[in-house]
Amino acid sequence: MRIIIAGAGEVGFHLAKLLSYESHDITLIDEKKERLTYADTRLDIRVLKGNATSISVLKDANIAMTDLIIAVTSIESVNITICVLAKRLGAKQTIARINNSEFIDNKDEINFAEFGIDELISTEELASNEIKMLLNQAAFNHMHEFEGGELSMIGVILSKSAPFVGMSVMEAAAAFPGIHFMPIIIQNENSDDIMIPRGDTVFKNGDLAYFITIKEGVHELYKLAGKTKNKVQNIMILGGSSIGKRLAKELCDKKLNIKIIESDKKRALELADELPNALVVYGDGRDVELLQEENIEEMDVFIAATESPETNIMTCLVAKSKKVKKTIALAESVDYSKLSHSIGIDTIINKKLLAANNIFKYIRKGDVLEIATLHNLDAELLEFKVRENSKITNKIIRELNFPRDASIGGVIRDGKGHIVLGDFQILAGDKVVVSCLADSVIKVEKFFD
């Protein structure tokens, strides 16, 4: 597949890195030489210095023969322009990254395809949706739903009170028969290494464990992971950014008590007018005394959504020290995304990586329906649609020569989720959720070709 990526920032580089594993013909365009040099020395791709809104640059990139152009610069108007030009010059498909979620909210009224834009990806919408999902199950660190929750991926840090800590997967299955969830990925505390668990894998205190569960299994997982389901009512949002504002509005509509701290006086007054059901406080959220005056210790959730990742991380740590049950920080650096498990913040959300992973599903082979973000772990969770002629069709799971670093976590059949074991037969039309380490993705895809 011939792909052009316009913009070599974190989204563009991450996409190029993912795609370079799969032998696509990739051209990365950017005006900044240092970004291109960084990518060129690390990835097997072509780099092209220039402005992607330039017709001559697009022609140099062989736009007329391009299957897909992905515009992911930091400026949405530039991304839109690139896609419009690229489509007119012969690109088969276009994707534009945007910041303004109004475009997404009104896409039924405005046919963007008529302008030459096939898909819009809103980083704001993706981050907001991720946070809302986490609030629904506040004891968990990460969550992603497939097919409206028929299957869910849940990430949780195991506490010593979890009954199966110290047991192997096989021992836990024997001790708790009939449970409706399955472990799919484990990262040990204070380690960057991750594993696809097998029967002899032992659950340990402090593990970040990812499970696939059906709806009935969510309550079981709370109990067996040593967690308590607490009602979320009081939420403090630091920063009236576009994401902070969108979140506050949607959460106020759910009758939750929302308090926003905003350091810009003009912005705070605007938020107070636009969000009459939220309490807007003008002040610096880095001021611990201010947070205490605003009763941070009474909050169920603290969400740091300023433009500064350092501020977001530091204030979340302050919130944790004040016994806030759930902390969520926005941080757009890949390095920060790795920190949540080690420093005690419940979840760090990188909206750029959310965008990259969301875009990536449009390129995947084998009818990939969904890709779940695993917060910068070197693994993926993919949902495949099984074709009539797929290699996996009509096969029993235990008879498949599935890669060691991959596992089938669940199957959605006729709209209903199932946790499956080795004796389950895969049928055409099934939707199969697979967890795998990055090195095994291509091998897994071949089963669904």
VENDAMO-V317795 format. One record per backbone hydrogen bond with DSSP energy under -1.0 kcal/mol. CO is the residue of the C=O (numbers start at 1). NH is the residue of the N-H. Records with the same first field share a line. If there is no record, write none. Layout:
CO=NH ; NH
//
This chain:
1=25
2=67 ; 68
3=27
4=70
5=29
6=72
9=13
10=14
11=15
12=16
13=17
14=18
15=19
16=20
19=22 ; 24
25=3
26=46
27=5
28=48
29=7
30=50
32=36
33=37
34=38
35=39
36=40
37=41
39=43
43=45
46=28
48=30
51=54
54=58
55=59
56=60
57=61
58=63
59=62
62=65
63=66
66=92
68=4
69=95
70=6
71=97
75=79
76=80
77=81
78=82
79=83
80=84
81=85
82=86
83=87
84=88
85=89
86=91
87=90
93=69
94=119
95=71
96=121
98=123
100=103
101=105
102=106
104=107
106=110
110=112
111=114
112=115 ; 117
119=96
121=98
122=126
123=127
124=128
125=129
126=130
127=131
128=132
129=133
130=134
131=135
132=136
137=140
142=155
144=153
146=151
151=146
152=213
153=144
154=211
155=141 ; 142
156=209
158=206
159=162
162=165
164=167
167=203
168=172
169=173
170=174
171=175
172=176
180=214
182=212
185=210
186=195
187=208
188=191
195=186
198=201
199=170
201=169
203=166
204=207
207=158
208=187
209=156
210=184 ; 185
211=154
212=182
213=152
214=217
215=218
217=221
218=222
219=223
220=224
221=225
222=227
223=226
225=159
233=257
234=300 ; 301
235=259
236=303
237=261
238=305
241=245
242=246
243=247
244=248
245=249
246=250
247=251
248=252
249=253
251=256
252=255
257=235
258=279
259=237
260=281
261=239
262=283
264=268
265=269
266=270
267=271
268=272
269=273
270=274
271=275
275=278
279=260
281=262
284=287
287=291
288=292
289=293
290=294
291=296
292=295
295=298
296=299
300=326
301=236
302=328
303=238
304=330
308=312
309=313
310=314
311=315
312=316
313=317
314=318
315=319
316=320
317=321
318=322
319=324
320=323
326=302
327=347
328=304
329=349
333=337
336=339
339=343
340=344
347=329
349=331
350=354
351=355
352=356
353=357
354=358
355=359
356=360
359=362
360=363 ; 364
367=385
370=383
374=377
377=379
378=438
380=436
381=372
382=434
383=369 ; 370
384=432
386=429
387=390
390=393
392=395
395=426
396=399
397=400
400=402
403=406
405=437
407=435
410=433
411=418
412=431
413=416
416=413
418=411
421=424
422=398
424=397
426=394
427=430
430=386
431=412
432=384
433=409 ; 410
434=382
435=407
436=380
437=440
438=441
440=444
441=445
442=446
444=447
445=448
447=392
//
